[in-house]
Amino acid sequence: MLLKGVVFRLESGLPSEARFLLEDFRLAVSDAIRAGLQARVTSRNALCKISYKDFREQHPRMYAKHLVSSFEVAGGILKNHHRRVRKSVGCRTPFAKRLMMKAENQAYKFDRESGVIDLPIRAGCHVELKLVVSQYHRKYLDDMSLSLGSLTVLPDRVIVAFRKDAPKPFVPESALSLDTNERSLDGVFVEGEAARAIRAEFPDVAIVQQRHYDRRRRLKKKKAHDGRKSRELSRKEGTREHHRINNRLHQVANSVLKFAEDRRSAIVLEDLKGFKSKRSKELNRRLSMWPRRKLHQIIEYKAQWKGIPIVKVDPRNSSRTCPICGRIQDSRMGAEFKCECGWHLDRHINASINLLQTAISKGMAGGLRFDPGAFQHDVMMILYEPAMAARSEPNGTSGVVSVT
Ligand SMILES: [Zn+2]
């Protein structure tokens, strides 16, 4: 089952009844966290068992189903807390900080035609939330193969979860193999006999990352006397950085997926799990790893949603191996890969050819075949470059493919 959270703005502010409900919900979550810490349980059912009766008395006005979902939210916070304790990073007693509430799909009604949510507050009292519905939202509202999941209400917006069964991936007619680098995805596109180099560039991700890294460091120095302020500012800085980078990564992912969908391509990616970054050491390197992982996450998730087959392969030696004769080189220096047998190619593209060959040799790319000899050195397709962002909408659904 796949889930997609879609954010809606409210047409007018949150009605006061609903605001009280959020405050009640937050209290209930905090109580449940306390009970869970005491009894050392984290699951929704366990929390429900130990404290439902007390809760019913303490929060007599709240709709029973909301009460149960407060256990679920509390359970999530508790699990997070225990994970942090295990990793021994910051162990302050957890509490419900955000003003929010969550309602399970049976606990609210959503008229998908008009975009009005009917949210029960207590017996005989409902509140209506009128949502702003754009074309983007219509796509999800009108698609009846999507069912409704939980509803999250925040002071200024609501998030509706749409659910669908993962579609069966199509049988690939071509393959798009991509090597993931700091500033670009470099790869090879194979269709029939032809093989061409392909690239999606995102140089600005590294620039944004470096800029925010520098700013955080300056902030820390400037606010060294005030730890609380320093942490707060640095967190804000981090959130902004994530937003800016995510936005760019989504655009890159969208253009890759559009290309793969149009040509019925399987997407081959390296498995980044093996890349363990050392803690505190080489901070710069660690900083540059998360956008790549995030990009893979986005591509994989969206591909699943659209039924595009994804193949993950072990990238070991992929940047040092010659795809023609199989020799493995000692170093991976230089922008170009050169082999004694005469084969030479851009190192990143060469790596993607190795990824593709691994995928094919393990039978993970259907019945596709690939002959490195058929590779056309002089043709480079640009899937995405930052200049395209200026022409596309912020959600980046219009990735243009140009052939140079
Ligand atoms: Zn060779």
Boltz pocket constraint, residues with backbone or C-beta under 6 A from the ligand:
constraints:
  - pocket:
      binder: B
      contacts: [[A, 322], [A, 323], [A, 324], [A, 325], [A, 326], [A, 327], [A, 339], [A, 340], [A, 341], [A, 342], [A, 343]]
      max_distance: 6.0
